[in-house]
Amino acid sequence: MVAMYSLVNRFDYSPAEKSYIIWAVAIGTILGTFPINYFYIKYGARWPFFISGVMSVSSTAFIPLAAHLGLPYLLFSRFVQ
């Protein structure tokens, strides 16, 4: 006996949701410029860029779980990324 399974994409986002996911990165980059610039001037380049890298790696690693949890979590993760 052979079972037939339908292939359904679990993460089927609407065009509007896809644009939100893309825009979350852009908005995070624009807003993240201000605190990074402040900490760069105050502490030098090493620590602000290190912290930014750790945040980027963490949020990137969190994306599969965030996508599973729902769109708001995915948007937040993309914003931090």
N, C-alpha and C positions, 0 to 999 in steps of 0.2 A: 504494500500500500504506500502510495506517495502522497505526501501532504503538499498542498500548494499554498504558499504564503504570499500575501501581497506586500510589495515593497513600499512602505510609506516612510517618508522622511520625517523623523521625529522633530527636527528643528526647521519646520517649514514656516519661514517668516514672510509677512506681507512686504510689499515694496516699501511702505512707510516705515515698518520696523527695521528693515535692512538699512534704510537711510539713517535712522536713529543710531543704529549700531556703528555706522561709519562716522557719523557726526560726533559721537561721544569721544572718540579719540581726538578729533580736532578741537573740540571745546576744552578737553582736559589739557591739551598741549598749550592752548592759548592762556588758560587760567593758571597753569602750572609755571608759566614763564615768570610771573611776578614774585612768588616766594623763592624760586630758585635764584633769581637775580639778587634778591635781598640777602640770602644766605651765602651766595657766591661772594658778594662784596664784604660781608661780615666775617666769614670763615675761610675764604679762599675756595679753590676749585675742588679740592680732594673730597671733602665730606658731602657737599651738596650733590655732586655727581655720583658718589658711592650710594647715597641714600636713594637717589633717583633710579639708579640701576637696580637696587634691591626691590624697590617698589614695582618697577617694570617687570622684573623676573617673577615676583610673587603674583602680580595680577595676571600675567600671561599663563602661569601654571594653574591659576584658579579658573580660567575661562571655561574649560570643559564642565567643571562642576557648576559654575555660574549659569551656563547655558541650560543645564539640566534643571536647576532650581527655578529659572524663569527669566523673563526679559529684564526686569529691574536689576537683578543681580548681574546679568550680563552687561547691561549698560554701565553700571558702576565699575565693573572690572575693566571695561574698555576705556572708561573715563580716566582711571588711574594708570592704565597702561601707557 
